[in-house]
Amino acid sequence: MGHQKGMALLNIVKAQASLEKRLQPLGISVTWNEFSSTAPLLDGMGAGAIVFGGGGGTGSVFAQAGDKSFVRVAAGTGSTRGSAILVQENSPIKTLSDLKGKKVAFAKGSGQHNNIVRALEKVGLKFSDIKPLYLTPAEALPAFERGDIDAWLIWDPYTAEAERKLRTRLLADNSTVFGDKAPLESPSFYYAAPDFVRDYPDILKTILQELEKAGAWSRDNYQDSAKLLYKLYKIDLKTMETVEERGGQREVLPVTDEVLSGLQRMADTFYELGEPKVLLSDEATSALDPQTTRSILDLLRDLNKRMGLTILLITHEMAVVKQICDSVAVLNAGKIVEKGYVSDLIAKPESFLAQEFFHHRNGYKPKPGAVIATIAFAGEQASQPIFATLARNFDVDVNILSGSVETVGDRRVGQFHIELEGQKVTQALKYLHEAEF
């Protein structure tokens, strides 16, 4: 089971262990995984980490566009007041129009991403008129408190927490933006893995029944609900009571065409914004462990191939350049010192990249009559038996001092630092030069 803050019914079911009580007699255990928002929750579902979860509709639009596999099995209703655009109490921003040119923070792919686009449209502004900052709630709260952002789009319980702890002012909520259509324009959904829906319809029905019970109980007992959830949410009881008091009807509804109409408008909104052509990744793998680094590089590679994005990657890590980049520009003291295809530069012994990738032994003195040479090759050359050819055709001894063969993109490149000794060393060197090694 996947849950997140803001999906109260799932958290009530978790806290009451009601699902465990229903399924334990059937020999079924329940485990829970918490996610920061809908997008990573659906990623987890696609990876097989969970079979059921809940979250905002916007995240599912992005997931669907990314060919993630999931089913919307039910819709949820909640508070339209809990989803808000907050500014500092003393902020000069008085209306939505005042957001022009301002730094506005929200979680990318969340319902707030959709809300800010629609709020700006309401006053004749475009998304490009603001400076969007894609921050998780945990990142945005301290930034908002420091005054690093001008406005913050957020949802309960984070809204209530910020309003209680900080000097904030409500600029708008879902009712301001969408009017009486707010419940349809910002729906939440319950999601399940397709094979789970197909293979275990009875268990799915049980889960939805427990969610319905949790909704009815919390509507009639909001103070008790707050006492149940405030420790789970790790916020104070008074804040949790505010969240639960304005929690709305909290119904579990079927996914109808009317419910999906709001989701379709979300999809249309993001489609009209257009897809980015270039993605900037600035030191995305800095100081990370190898497993996390591989995960990020896999994600960037997937975005490059699936969305056709050109990725501008800024890094100090040469291994990252080798693994993912096609072309490279090397900067030193703010100036480009070399540029070109990665594989071409690595194949040139004198290039900066080649020297970084292929570290040669220093201080080695050749034997009398011997010569030290550097052999560089790329592509089909990497598969040729070059050392055997030298020994066979020129009767020279080949002593490998250092070197390796690397795969850069889909191309093999390599460099070897060798010592050549024999009567025909000059002819061997001529052969290497003419063969462009």
N, C-alpha and C positions, 0 to 999 in steps of 0.2 A: 504494500500500500504506500502511495506517495501522498504527502500532505505539505502544506505551506501555510504561513501566517496569512490570515485574511480569509481562508476557507474554514469558517467556524464549525460547520457541521462535521466535517472530517475530523477536526481536532476534538470535538465533543465525543464522537464515536471512539476515537483513540483513548481519550482520558477515561471514559466510562468502561472501556474494554468490552463494549456490548457486542462487537463483531466476534471477538474471541469466544465469548460465551455461546454465541449461536453456532459457531463452526467447530468448536472443540469436540463436541459429541460425534462429529463426522470425521474426526482424526485430522483436521486441517488446522495448521498453525498460522499465525498472522505476524508479519514483521512490518515495521514502519520506517520509511526513509523521508527525511525532511529536505525540501528544495527551497531555493530563494525565490523562484518565480516559475511561471508556467513553461517557459522555453526549456530550461534544464530538466524540468519534470518530464516533459514529453521526450526529451533526449534519453532520459533514463528508461522510459517505457520502451523506446525503440531499441535500447541496448539490452532489454530483458531484465532490468533491475527491479521493475515494478510491473504489476498487471492492472492497477487501478489507481486513479488520482483525480485531483480537481484543481481548477485554476481559471484565470481569466480567458476570455475568448480570443483576445488579440494574439497571445502567444501561440495559439493553435493555428491561426492564419499563417504565421511565419513557418511553423512546423510543417503545415500542409504544403506550403510553397517549396519547402525543402525535402519533400517526399518522405516525411516521417510517417510511420505506420501507427495509426490509432483510430479509435471510434468514439464519437461523441454519443454517450449513452443516456445522458440526462442534462437538463439545464437547471441553473440555480438562480434564485432572486436574493437580493441583499439590500444593503443600505446605499442610497444614492448620495447621502451626505458624507459617508466615510471616505469617498474618493474625492480628493480636493486638490486645488492649486493654492499653495500657501506662499506668503511673502512675509518678510519681517514686519513687525508692528510699526516701525518707523520708516518703512520703505516708501519711496516716492511713487511707487507703482500703485495706482488707484483703480485702473480698469484693465481689461484684457488688451486694449490697444496700446497700453504703456509697456507691454512686453517686447515691443519692437526693439531689436538690437541688444536685448538682455540675455544673460546666461540663465538658461532654464534646464533644470535637472529632472531626469526621469529614467526609469529602467527601460532599456531598449526591448522592444517586442512585448511590452506589458500593455495593459489597458490604458495606462497613462500616456503611452506613445500615441495611441489613437486619439485620446482626449485632447492632447495639446494641438494636434493638427485640426481637429474639428472646432476647438475653441478659437483658434486663430482665424479660421474660415468665417466664423460667426461675426468677426469685426473687420473682415476684409484684408487680413494679413495672410502671408504665405509662410510655410515652414522655414523657408530660407531667410525670413525676416528676423528669426531669433538665432541665438547661439546655443544649440542643443548640447547638453552634457549627459552622456549615457552612464548613469551611476546606479548601483544597487542601493536599496534603502540604507544598508549599513554604511556605505560610502557617502551617501548624500546627507545624512543627519549631521555629522560633524562639519561637513562643508557648509551646510546651511547655517549652522550655529556660528561659524567663524565669519560668515558674510561673504564666502567665496562664490556663492551662487545667488542670483536675484530672485528666483522663484523655484518652487519645488512641487512637482506633481507626485502624489503619494496616495496610498490607500490605508484603511484601518487594518491593523491597530497602530500603524506608524503615524497616521494622521492624528489620532487622539493622543498619542505619546508626545508628538511634537507640540501640539496645542497646549498640552498640560505643562510641559517642561520648559518650553521656550516662549518668547514673546512673539507670537505669530498673528497674522491676520488672514482670514479666508478671502481669497480673491474670487474664487468660483468653485462650484462643485458640479457633479453630473447634472443636477437639475438646472443649474444656470446654463450649462452648455447645450443640453438636449431637451429641456422642458419636460413635458409629461411623457415623452418617449424614452426617457432615461433608462428604465428597466430593459427595454429592447435594444438600446444602442450600446449598452455596456454589460452584456450578459456574462455570467460565469458558466462553466460546464464541468461535467464529470466525464472523465475519459477512461477508456479501457483498451487493453491490447486486443487486436482482432482475434487472435487464436483463443484468448480467454473468453471473449464474447461467444465465439462459436462452440467451444468445448465445455464451458461451465455456465450455462444460462441460469441455473438454479442458484448458484453462488452469487452471480451478479445481481439477481433479484433480491437475495438476502441483504447484500450491501446497500442497495437502494432503499430497502425497507428500513434499515437501521438509520440511514441518513434522514429519512422522512420523520422518524421518531425523534431524532435529535433536534430537528427543526421545530417540531411542535413543542417539545419540552423547553427549548431555549426561548421561544416566543412568550411562554407563560411564566418562565422563571429566569428572567435575565440576570438577576442578582446571583442566583445559584450558579448560573452558567458562567458568570464572571469569576466566581470563586473557584470554579473547576478549571478555568483556562488561564488565569493570570500567571500561575507558576510555569505552565507549559510555554506561554508566550514570553516569560521572563520580563514582565512589566508589572507596575504596581496595581493594586486592586481597583483604585479609583479610576484609573485610565481604562482598565478592562471593563468596568461597569459602564463607562461612557460608550465603549464600542458595542457592548451587548444591548444597551438600551436603544441604540439607533440601528439595530441590526436588521430591521425590516421584517418582511414576512417569512423569509428563509424557507421557501417552498422548494421541493424537488419536482421539476416539471418535465414532461416529454419534450423531445427536440422537434418542434413543429416548424413549418415554413415561416411562420411569423417570427419565431425566435431566430431562425437562421438568416432572416432578412437583415437584422442588425449586423450579423457577422459578415454578410456579403458587402454591406456598406463599408465595413472596416477594410475588407480586402480591396475594394475599389479605391478607397482612400490611399492606401499604401501603393497600389499599382500606379495611381496618378502621380505619386511623388517621384516615381521612376527608380530604377535600379542604379546603384552606384557603379561607376566604371573602374574606379581605382580605390583600393583599400590601403590605408597607411598603417603599417605595423611597426611601432617604435619600441625596440628592445623588448619584444613580447616574451622572449625566453630568458631574459636576464636573471641570473641567480636562482634558477629553477632546477629541481632534480631531474635526472635523465628521463624518467617516465613521463613527467608533466611536460617536459620539452617536446618529447615525441608526440604527445597528444595534441599540443598546440600546432606543431608542424603538420601533422596529419589533417587538422582542421583547415589550416591555410591552404594546403594542397587541394583539399576537397572543394573549398570555395573557389579556388582558381579554375578547377576543371568544370565544376557543376554550374557556376554562375558566370564563367568567362571573365572573372575579375582579374585585372592587373594588380598585383600586390607590390607595393613599395615597402621593402623590408629594411629597416635600419638596425644594424647589429654590429657588435664587436667580435662575435663568435664565428670564426672561420668554418667550424664544423657545420654551422647552420647554413652558411653560404653554399657549402658543398652539397648539402642534403636537399635544398629546396629551390635555389635560385637558378635562373637561366642566364641572366646577364648581371653584371656587377660594375659598380664604379667605386674605386678605392679613394678615400679622402685622407689627406694628411695636412694638418694645420689649416683646415678649411678649404683646401684646394684638391681638385681631382688629379690624382697622379697616374691613374691608368683606368681604362674601362674597356668593356667588351664582353663576349660570351665567356662564362665561367670556365668551360672546358678549354677554350682557346688560350686563355690567360694562364691556366694551370699548366698547360703543355709547353709554355715558354719558360725555359730555365731562369731567365733574368727577371721575370715578372715578380712583383710583390706577392701575389697570390701563390705562385709556385714555391717561393721561398718559405711561405707560411705553412703550406701543406707538406712539402717534402724537405725535411730538415736533414742536411748532410753532415757527415762527420767533419769536424774541423781539426786542423793541425796534422792530418795524415800526410806523411812524406812518401812519395812513390819510390819504388825500388830503382836502382840505377838502370837506365834504359827503358823504364816503363813510363806510361803516360796515364794521367787521370782525365777521364771524360765524363760528361753528363749527357745521358740519353733521355730525350723526352719524346713521348708519343701520345697519340690520341686516336680514338675511333678504331678502325680496322687494324691500325699498326699495333695496337695492344695485344692482338691475338697472334702476331708473327713471332716465330722462334728466333729472336734476334741474337741471343747469346750463343745458341747452337750454330747459327749461321756464321758468326764471327770466328768461332773456334774451328769449324769445318772448312770454311773457304779461305781463311787467312792464317790458320795455324797459330792463333794467339791464345794466350791464357787470359781468362776473364775473371777478375776478382771483384765481387760485388761489395762495395763499401757501405752503401745505404740506398734506400729507395723503397717504393711501393707502387701499387696500382690502385687507383680509386675509381669509383663509379660516381659520376657527376651527372645528375639527371638520368638520361638513358645512354650516356656515352662514357666509355672507359678511357681514363687518362692515367698516365704514369710518368715517373721519372726515376732514373737510377744513376747513382754516382759510382763509377766503376774504374778499376785499374786495368790497363791493357799492357801485356808484356809479350814480346815475340819479335821475329825478324820482319814481319809485315804489318807492324803497327800503323805505319803511315798509310798503307793501302786500306787498312780497316777503317781508319778515321775518314779517309776520302769516301768510302762506301757509306758510312753513317751520314756524312754531310749531304751527299747526293741523294740519299734516300729520305732526307729531311727528318732524321731522328734528332 
